[in-house]
């Protein structure tokens, strides 16, 4: 069965690059950013954004990984515990389905007093059951509830995204 690709590696790269420029525009006066990638694909996307930001700006970035069970989120673990007070945190995931993962992944950050929390997803679906509207979206896709979107990554690269 062939995959129904909605993003190729080349198009994904263009969308990541555009979102990196949007991050710079919206955070022009910030000395640094914390990029928090949700484990697996979100972490790869966060590394891609960090690499692009380093190519196009002088802004300092810190990369951390957020780990949680996406099906039944409870405990949220962070790879590092910097001081999030008065910091800009950008929470990054591959796909926003219901908004549930992004909502639960916010838990460790709201125990502090960050200056801003923004969210970034490569692909956004139109079915939200949680009140999350990503600040940065690579591509929005109208899907049925039965369809699923998968983002493929290899190493530190996004190789595509498909609908199933």
N, C-alpha and C positions, 0 to 999 in steps of 0.2 A: 504494500500500500504506500503510495507516495504521500509526502507531507505537504500540507497546504501552508506554504511559507507566507507570512505577512511581513517579515523583515529578512533581508539578506545581511551578510556581514558588512558589506559596503554601506547599505542604507542605515544599519544600526550604528555604524561609526559616525556617519553624518549627524544622526540624531543625538548621539552622545556629545559630539563636538558642539552642536547648537545649545544643548542644555548647559554645558560648561560655560559658554558665553553668557547665557541667561543668569547663571549663578553669579558670575562676575558683575553683571549689571545690577543685580539686586543686592549685592554685598560689597559694593565698590569701596566703602569706607571701613571695611572690617580688616583688622590685621591678620586674622587667621580664621580657619574653618575646621570643624570636626566633621569628617565624613564617616558616617556609621552605616556600614553595609550589612544587610541581613544575610546571614550565613548562606553559603553556596553562591547562587547566581547574583544576589544583591552585593556580595563582597567583590565579585569580579567586576561588576558595573562600577562600584565605588573606586576600585583601583584604576579603571579606565578613566573615570572622571578626574581622579587625582593626577594621573599622567597628563591629561589634556590641560588641566589647570596649570601644571608646572611648565608646560610649553608656552602658554599664552599669557601668563601673569607672574607676578612676584609674590602672590598671596601664599602664606604658609598654610599647609593642610596637615591634619593628623588623621590617620585612618584607624578605625576600630571596627571590630566585628561583633555583631549582635546575633546571639544564638537563642532560638526558641522553637518549640514544636508548633509548626504552622497549623496543624489540624486541631490540636487542643492546647493552645498557648496557656502557660501558667508561669513558670519560672523563666525569667529572661536573664541571660548571662552576657556579660561584655568581656571582650578580650583584654581590655585595659580600663582603668578607672581614673581618667584625668578629672580635674575640677571642671564641671560643666557650667558653673555659675558664670553669668555674663558672657557666655560663649555662643557662637552660632553653630548649631548642630543641624546637619543635613542627613536625614534618615533615608537610606537608599534600598530599594528592592527591585526585583525584575518585573513582576506583574502585580498590579492592584486589581484584585478580584472583588471581594466584598469590602475591603478596607480593614478587616479583622487583624491581619498580621501587623500592619502598620500601627493600628491602635494599640495593640498589646506591646509592641516593640518600643513604644514611647515611655513605658513605665519607669525604667531606670533614669531617664532624663528629667522627668517631671518631679523627681524627688529633690532636684536642685532648682536653681533659678536661672535657666539659660536666657540669653538675650533674645534669641529666636530659635524656633525649631521649624525647619522646612522639610518637605518630603519630595523625593524624586523616584519615578518609576520609568522603566523603559517602555512598558506597554500598560495602558489603562483600559480596563473593561468598564462598561456602562452600568454594571449592577452593584450598587453599594448598599450594604446593610449596616455599615458603621459610618459615622460622620467624618470621613476622611476624603479630602479633595487634594490630590497631589499638587504641589507647587510647580513641579517640573515634570513634563510628560513627553516621552519620545513619540509615542503614537497612541491615539485612542481608537479602540475597536469596539463596534457594536456586536455583541455575541448573544447567543441564547444561554440560559442558565446551564444547559447540558454540555455546552462546548467548553473546552479548556485551552489555555494558551501556555505553551512551553517555550522558554528561552534556552537556547543552546549556548554553552560556553565551553571553551577549550583553553586551558592555561589561563592567561590574563586577557583573553579576547572573547567578545560576543560573536558567535558564528552564525546566529540567526534566531528567528522566532517563528513558531508555527501554531496553527489552530487545529485542534482535533475535536 
